[in-house]
Amino acid sequence: DAKTTQPNSMESNEEEPVHLPCNHSTISGTDYIHWYRQLPSQGPEYVIHGLTSNVNNRMASLAIAEDRKSSTLILHRATLRDAAVYYCILRDGLKGAQKLVFGQGTRLTINP
Amino acid sequence: EPEVTQTPSHQVTQMGQEVILRCVPISNHLYFYWYRQILGQKVEFLVSFYNNEISEKSEIFDDQFSVERPDGSNFTLKIRSTKLEDSAMYFCASSERPWAQEGYTFGSGTRLTVV
């Protein structure tokens, strides 16, 4: 499975944008880039996913590099409720049911 | 918004006892999963389930573990003889389709403490 690399932790201030990076230099052409987050004492929560084009939804935006070897999850205006561990995960679009492989993720701290 | 519901939220059991963790997936979802997270560690895949059979299981999912969908709504994880190292958060997840174009919905988890 292609691997992802994320910083262990990041810190930001409330109401400011947050850019969470993810490197996936061995990504294959059929891999989708998924982001999940895990709030304290909660299960993982799906945030967003994309293949090649940038994506927006009500939670966040996903910016994907042209060579697809990296991506950035963007929280446009962070709140205290966005403090969580954020996971960048690759999923092969050619496979059916497949497990999610979680790494250590990035622990995001939001300062008031 | 539809939710995956897990019960109980916290279970304490004695070593060697059997436990059953229960999950109610989202009603129109067909694919079901169990994951676990030992305190301070990564979220780990245990098993995936579709059409009343296991699709994939990890090395963790040994003969002590079993899964079942006893009726149209529940999805259960049974640990036959619990060990201290089974203490963890157990998360159930479901998805309508298994494709990489969709995300999974996770429950809030059951904290299992084996004493």
Interface residues (C-beta under 8 A of the other chain):
Chain A: D31 Y32 H34 Y36 Q38 Q42 G43 P44 E45 Y46 V47 H49 Y87 R91 D92 G93 K95 G96 A97 Q98 K99 L100 V101 F102 G103 Q104
Chain B: V4 Y31 Y33 Y35 K42 V43 E44 F45 S48 Y50 S55 E56 S58 M89 F91 A93 S95 P98 W99 A100 Q101 G103 Y104 T105 F106 G107 S108 G109
